[in-house]
Amino acid sequence: MAVWFELCKLMRWLLRRPAPLPQGIGQRYQAAEQAEAQRRLLDQAEGLRRTQRYSGNGTRDHG
């Protein structure tokens, strides 16, 4: 029973004290998300370029 008590005490202590994040980790997440969003936008733009035909004056050719 003493082991159970110590285990519960340890769990309470661990749950009470969250581990601090290293400095700059939020910036790294933000940079990674921004790069992924930019890649998706460029992929979408490329897909639009492939599916839409344009005439010589820059307007869409609907035919």
Buried (B, 14 or more C-beta within 10 A) or exposed (E): EEEEEEEEEEEEEEEEEEEEEEEEEEEEEEEEEEEEEEEEEEEEEEEEEEEEEEEEEEEEEEE
